[in-house]
Amino acid sequence: MEYNLADLFESVVDTVPDREALVYLDHPGTGAERRLSYAELDAAANRLAHHLAESGIVPGEHVGLHLYNGVEYVQTVLACLKIRAVPVNVNYRYVEEELAYLYRDADLAALVFDGEFTARVAAALPSAPLLRHLIRVGEAAAGAPVPRVEPVPFERAEASGSPDRGFPPRSGDDQLIIYTGGTTGMPKGVMWRSEDLFFSGLGGGAPTGEPVARPEELAERVAAGGEGLVFFPTPPLMHGTSTLTTFIGLNYGQKIVIHRKFVPEEVLRTIEREHVTAVSLVGDAMLRPLVDALAGPLKGTDCSSLLAVSSSGAVLSETVRAQFAELVPHAVLINNFGSSESGFNGTATPDSGPAKGFRIATNSGTAVVDPATLRPVEPGGEGRIALRGHVPLGYYNDPVKTAETFFEADGARWVMLGDMGTVDEEGIVTVLGRGSQCINTGGEKVYPEEVEQALKSHPDIYDALVAGVPDERWGSRVAAVVQIREGAPRLSEDEVREHCRAHLAGYKIPRTVVLSDHIQRSPSGKADYRWAKAVAERARDDA
């Protein structure tokens, strides 16, 4: 047995076959509910795996998942891993042009998709010459064109396969690809070896303790431990945060709860109903609506089971953290730092906030490196945050980006992230922000994330994004798109700036402030900086 995600999952199944593994709710009260034990989830994945293999999908070929959250998503990932095919996430918000690029760039051989996306799949399919097998979940939308490859209904695909295993041996080298759109540019596929992802993104089977020393030890820990933990990944499974959270829960032999889509009120009802212990989400964009619902229409919801709420991919602001702590004082709020390229890097320190910045206590493999020398900087120095050890192999189909981001030094493999940071004498890293989004205004560097944290510390500011826009005198100016909390007094642009002066140097104060009815983010809560820049530029031109 190796550190292979399918092997590890099967070892847990054999240890606790009758334990509840996966609960799908869409949403409580609608009647759309599925509950699978570990043995039932394993058998369902086996059925689909055999169908894929019998349809000609061979080890190493890529299978796309163009799906909303559901049992089918988890089942398909496991099915791919079982036959050594490579699961590839597809952003369901992508339109035809973006899908055509991803299908082609990822060299998809098969695609599992939700029926409502049939028209987009049909339009993008001609751009993907290797894509020869389609599996459709649910019915196609009325009037949708028929794809050039006839889709197999998911129920038929599942029914055609054997529930037994009988798969050839697997390897720790087997891959899973996570496509990440980031904040700029076309999406890139991050190639993870199974073993590397287990130890980096999944904590080696013990995110809060010692990683396992041998593959068999994972099941031994499950056998020695009990049940009762309930993991609830609330973002879309198409984003790495939720998929990794799901696998962490499965590695523990615990229950996973998923919803088709994020609806704050339903999330709270599920926490109460399923006695959820751990919720994962992405930043204020997801926690703030939960706070609003818990303080308003869902006041009194029983959240006593909740032990921890963790955020990855976006920082929780000081204001929202305080509001949640007042409503659910017994739950721990965790600001994690990581990425599709690095997995888990560290957790924010208690003193993180507008005053000191986003400070993280990192794991042993994380460092701040000089991008020119590729060596760790001295305390007080500035550089790129990087991780060594169990890191991805690179970006699929992109040797140029791979060479820019991945390197070897002192016999170790490294990945250099897009985030800039500094490190102090105690090894605490202060994250400055994405280098690609850094605003150069009159020679001074301003990181949008720092300004956003200052803005969101105002109790009446619901959300904010910051971008640089051209300026004749300074080259670029700091611009902020701000959403005011519903029902709060409308702030003036000067009041917004005045609030920032208590937290930021003068050159970081937004010179352009746009009051907007909404802030555009991805379904997982990640910032859409291209949108923010376009909004700010229009406001500047109209002024």
Long-range contacts (C-beta under 8 A, 24 or more apart in sequence): 1-215, 1-216, 2-170, 2-171, 2-172, 2-194, 2-195, 2-215, 3-172, 3-194, 3-195, 3-198, 3-199, 3-215, 4-81, 4-170, 4-171, 4-172, 4-174, 4-194, 4-195, 4-215, 5-81, 5-174, 5-176, 5-194, 5-197, 5-198, 5-247, 6-78, 6-81, 6-82, 6-167, 6-170, 6-174, 6-194, 7-170, 7-215, 8-198, 8-205, 8-215, 8-218, 8-219, 8-251, 9-42, 9-78, 9-81, 9-247, 9-250, 9-251, 10-42, 10-165, 11-215, 11-216, 11-218, 11-219, 12-38, 12-218, 12-219, 12-222, 12-250, 12-251, 12-253, 13-38, 13-39, 13-41, 13-42, 14-219, 15-219, 15-222, 15-223, 15-253, 16-222, 16-223, 16-227, 16-253, 17-42, 19-227, 19-253, 19-255, 20-255, 21-250, 21-255, 21-256, 22-71, 22-74, 22-255, 22-256, 22-258, 23-255, 23-256, 23-257, 23-258, 23-274, 24-69, 24-70, 24-71, 24-257, 24-258, 24-259, 24-260, 25-257, 25-258, 25-259, 25-266, 25-270, 26-70, 26-259, 26-260, 26-261, 27-259, 27-260, 27-263, 27-266, 27-269, 27-270, 28-266, 28-269, 28-270, 28-273, 32-260, 34-71, 36-71, 38-253, 41-74, 41-75, 41-78, 42-78, 43-163, 43-164, 44-71, 44-75, 44-158, 44-163, 45-75, 45-78, 45-79, 45-82, 46-79, 46-82, 46-161, 46-162, 46-163, 46-164, 46-165, 47-79, 47-158, 47-159, 47-160, 47-161, 47-162, 47-163, 48-75, 48-76, 48-79, 48-157, 48-158, 48-161, 49-78, 49-79, 49-80, 49-82, 49-83, 49-161, 49-167, 50-160, 50-161, 50-162, 51-135, 51-152, 51-157, 51-158, 51-160, 51-161, 52-79, 52-80, 52-83, 52-85, 52-110, 52-133, 53-83, 54-160, 54-161, 55-110, 55-133, 55-152, 56-132, 56-133, 57-83, 57-85, 57-109, 57-110, 57-133, 58-85, 59-83, 59-84, 59-85, 59-168, 59-174, 60-84, 60-85, 60-86, 60-175, 61-85, 61-86, 61-109, 61-110, 62-86, 62-88, 62-106, 62-107, 62-108, 62-109, 62-110, 62-177, 63-87, 63-88, 63-108, 63-109, 63-110, 63-111, 63-112, 64-88, 64-89, 64-90, 64-102, 64-103, 64-106, 64-108, 64-110, 64-111, 64-112, 64-113, 64-131, 65-89, 65-90, 65-112, 65-237, 65-238, 66-90, 66-92, 66-99, 66-111, 66-112, 66-113, 66-114, 66-117, 66-121, 67-92, 67-112, 67-113, 67-114, 67-137, 67-237, 67-238, 68-92, 68-114, 68-236, 68-260, 68-261, 69-236, 69-237, 69-242, 69-258, 69-259, 69-260, 69-261, 70-137, 70-258, 70-260, 72-112, 72-137, 72-154, 73-237, 73-238, 73-258, 74-237, 74-246, 74-256, 74-258, 75-158, 76-112, 77-176, 77-243, 81-170, 81-174, 81-176, 81-194, 82-165, 82-167, 82-170, 83-167, 84-168, 84-170, 84-171, 84-174, 85-109, 85-110, 86-174, 86-175, 86-176, 86-177, 87-176, 87-177, 88-177, 88-179, 88-189, 89-177, 89-178, 89-179, 89-237, 89-238, 89-239, 89-240, 89-243, 90-179, 90-238, 91-179, 91-181, 91-187, 91-238, 91-522, 92-117, 92-236, 92-238, 92-523, 93-522, 93-523, 94-120, 95-120, 96-120, 96-123, 96-124, 98-187, 99-123, 99-124, 100-124, 100-126, 100-127, 100-128, 101-127, 101-186, 101-187, 102-179, 102-187, 103-127, 103-128, 103-131, 104-128, 104-129, 105-186, 105-187, 105-189, 105-396, 105-397, 106-177, 106-179, 106-189, 106-396, 106-397, 107-396, 107-397, 109-133, 110-134, 110-135, 111-135, 112-137, 112-154, 113-137, 113-151, 114-138, 115-139, 115-140, 115-141, 116-140, 116-141, 118-144, 118-145, 118-147, 118-151, 119-144, 119-145, 121-147, 122-146, 122-147, 122-148, 125-149, 170-194, 175-393, 177-396, 178-240, 178-243, 178-340, 180-240, 180-339, 180-340, 180-341, 181-522, 181-526, 182-418, 183-434, 183-436, 183-437, 183-526, 183-527, 183-528, 183-529, 183-530, 184-436, 184-437, 184-529, 184-530, 188-395, 188-396, 188-398, 188-401, 189-395, 189-396, 189-397, 189-398, 190-340, 190-341, 190-392, 190-395, 190-396, 191-392, 191-393, 191-394, 191-395, 191-396, 192-392, 192-393, 193-392, 193-393, 195-390, 196-390, 196-391, 196-392, 197-244, 197-343, 197-390, 198-390, 199-389, 199-390, 200-342, 200-343, 200-344, 200-365, 200-387, 200-389, 200-390, 200-391, 201-240, 201-244, 201-338, 201-343, 201-344, 202-244, 202-247, 202-248, 202-251, 202-343, 203-248, 203-344, 205-251, 207-248, 207-344, 218-251, 222-252, 222-253, 225-252, 225-253, 227-253, 227-254, 227-255, 228-254, 228-277, 229-254, 229-255, 229-277, 229-278, 230-254, 230-255, 230-256, 230-257, 230-274, 230-275, 230-276, 230-277, 230-278, 230-305, 231-255, 231-256, 231-257, 231-276, 231-277, 231-278, 231-280, 232-256, 232-257, 232-258, 232-267, 232-270, 232-271, 232-274, 232-276, 232-278, 232-279, 232-280, 233-258, 233-280, 234-259, 234-262, 234-267, 234-279, 234-280, 234-281, 234-286, 235-262, 235-280, 235-281, 235-282, 235-286, 235-523, 235-524, 235-525, 236-262, 236-523, 236-524, 238-523, 239-282, 239-313, 239-522, 239-523, 239-524, 239-526, 240-340, 241-280, 241-282, 241-312, 241-313, 241-524, 242-280, 242-524, 244-343, 245-280, 262-286, 262-523, 264-289, 264-290, 264-292, 264-293, 265-293, 265-297, 265-298, 268-293, 268-294, 268-298, 268-301, 268-303, 269-298, 269-301, 271-301, 271-303, 271-305, 271-306, 272-301, 272-302, 272-303, 272-305, 275-305, 276-305, 276-306, 277-305, 277-306, 277-307, 277-308, 278-306, 278-307, 278-308, 278-309, 278-310, 279-306, 279-308, 279-309, 279-310, 280-309, 280-310, 280-311, 280-312, 281-309, 281-310, 281-311, 281-525, 282-311, 282-312, 282-313, 282-314, 282-524, 282-525, 282-526, 283-311, 283-313, 283-314, 283-315, 283-316, 283-525, 283-526, 284-314, 284-316, 284-317, 284-320, 284-456, 284-463, 284-525, 285-314, 285-463, 285-519, 285-521, 285-525, 286-311, 286-524, 286-525, 287-311, 287-316, 287-320, 287-324, 288-320, 288-462, 288-463, 290-324, 291-320, 291-323, 291-324, 291-327, 294-327, 294-328, 295-323, 295-327, 303-327, 303-328, 303-331, 304-330, 306-330, 306-331, 307-331, 307-332, 308-332, 308-333, 308-334, 309-333, 309-334, 310-334, 310-335, 310-336, 311-335, 311-336, 312-336, 312-337, 312-338, 313-338, 313-339, 313-524, 313-525, 313-526, 314-525, 314-526, 314-527, 315-348, 315-352, 315-358, 315-449, 315-453, 317-453, 317-456, 317-457, 318-353, 318-354, 318-453, 318-456, 318-457, 319-456, 319-457, 319-458, 319-459, 320-456, 335-360, 337-362, 337-431, 339-417, 339-419, 341-391, 341-392, 341-405, 341-415, 341-417, 342-366, 342-387, 342-391, 342-415, 342-417, 343-387, 343-390, 345-385, 345-387, 346-429, 349-428, 353-453, 353-457, 354-453, 354-454, 354-457, 354-503, 355-503, 356-430, 357-430, 357-431, 357-432, 357-450, 357-453, 358-430, 358-431, 358-449, 358-453, 359-428, 359-429, 359-430, 359-431, 360-428, 360-429, 360-430, 360-431, 361-427, 361-428, 362-427, 362-428, 362-429, 365-389, 365-390, 366-429, 367-423, 368-421, 368-422, 368-423, 368-429, 369-414, 369-416, 371-416, 374-407, 374-409, 374-414, 374-416, 375-409, 377-422, 377-423, 379-423, 379-424, 379-425, 380-422, 380-423, 380-424, 381-422, 381-423, 382-420, 382-421, 382-422, 382-432, 383-420, 383-421, 383-422, 384-416, 384-417, 384-418, 384-419, 384-420, 384-421, 384-435, 385-416, 385-417, 385-419, 385-420, 385-421, 385-429, 385-431, 386-414, 386-415, 386-416, 386-417, 387-414, 387-415, 387-417, 388-412, 388-413, 388-414, 389-413, 391-415, 420-447, 437-467, 437-468, 437-529, 439-466, 439-467, 439-468, 439-476, 439-477, 439-478, 440-468, 440-475, 440-476, 441-468, 441-471, 441-474, 441-475, 441-476, 441-477, 441-478, 441-507, 442-473, 442-474, 442-475, 442-507, 444-507, 444-508, 446-478, 446-507, 446-508, 448-527, 448-529, 450-504, 450-508, 451-478, 451-480, 451-500, 451-504, 451-508, 451-510, 452-480, 453-503, 454-499, 454-500, 454-503, 454-504, 454-508, 455-480, 455-482, 455-496, 455-499, 455-500, 455-510, 457-499, 457-503, 458-491, 458-496, 458-499, 459-485, 459-488, 460-484, 460-485, 460-488, 460-489, 460-491, 461-485, 461-491, 461-496, 462-486, 462-519, 463-519, 464-519, 465-519, 465-527, 465-528, 465-529, 465-531, 465-532, 466-510, 466-532, 467-529, 467-532, 467-533, 467-536, 468-533, 469-512, 469-533, 469-536, 469-537, 469-540, 470-537, 471-511, 477-511, 477-512, 478-507, 478-508, 478-509, 478-510, 478-511, 478-512, 479-510, 479-511, 479-512, 479-513, 479-514, 479-532, 479-533, 479-536, 479-537, 479-539, 479-540, 480-510, 480-512, 480-513, 480-514, 480-536, 481-514, 481-516, 481-519, 481-532, 481-535, 481-536, 482-513, 482-514, 482-515, 482-516, 483-515, 483-516, 483-517, 483-518, 483-519, 484-515, 490-515, 491-515, 512-536, 512-539, 512-540, 512-543, 514-539
